[in-house]
């Protein structure tokens, strides 16, 4: 019998108190519903649109609506700031929260601008000096099938990872006419960040040797959709293993999902996430184990990302989704965009090591 690791979100019994910056769609449909279900105390909120903040405060029982982020950061009842805003200005918000002595959960992608990385590292160094934890809302890490697969890979269930493969077999979200369509190579720079991130988790302990990416328009794509709807990323690591991610376009299906395969030297994990396709099975020789999964990426993944930060704060350790750990994900995404800019020429990152998360460093800072 396979002992099933506990893959569900973990929230401490007496969690630190959270304040939310941003009252947009992702806050109302994912962050706050997840926190309400899993017992995360949200005590304050601030937003550029005061009416949105007031509405969410009323709906979710949030006690305080602040007129500004500055007022929120000065609120002594707040321990953790959840920054649920877009990439523009996000680093300034992280720096301000760290300066105020607040722990931070920052929305993904952590950064889409390579020129920003030196300052980001400075902010994270300042956070370490102050004993402040900065984590990233890589909520896909806690999608049930992906999370259980991660724990099984760590436990050595399939031996050494040989290759990771993802196929996006579902419709794309609405993109034309949205701010996302203004982001160059949007699928590579933003949308695929969860797939890039989980793949780097499954290839921990290796060094990236090459990243190749392509994107292109597809048949039937409307003229008003400026960004390509096809994208693919391939990367290799020094162990000889590889990762491959592919979006074929706006798949016309109601029965699809996002299947994935993790092939190893001693077995295979295969499963799927999204569109109700959630599943995972482990094949080891003649034995196949199918796992009955509980929960969904939306919204349990959001509880998992915040819960890990709150648990790390309570235990005095680095969170598994620390910004330092996610920097490798950022660099992979930037390398993919750079490759696509040259029509798919390989990019060879310097010293891009996929370090293990805090779990295997005994909670070391």
Secondary structure, DSSP 8 states (H G I E B T S, - for coil): -------S----TT---EEEE--SHHIIIIIHHHHHHHT--EEEEE-SSHHHHHHHHHHHT--EE-SSHHHHHT-TT--EEEE-S-STTHHHHHHHHHHTT-EEEE-SSS-S-GGGHHHHHHHHHHHHHHT--EEE--GGGGSHHHHHHHHHHHTTTTSSEEEEEEEEBS-----TTSGGGGSTTHIIIIITHHHHHHHHHHTTTEEEEEEEEEEE--TT--TT--S-SEEEEEEEETTS-EEEEEE-SS---SS-BEEEEEEESS-EEEEEESTT--EEEEEETTEEEEE---S-IIIIIHHHHHHHHHHHHHHTS--TTBHHHHHHHHHHHHHHHHHHHTTS--B--SS-EE---GGGTTT--
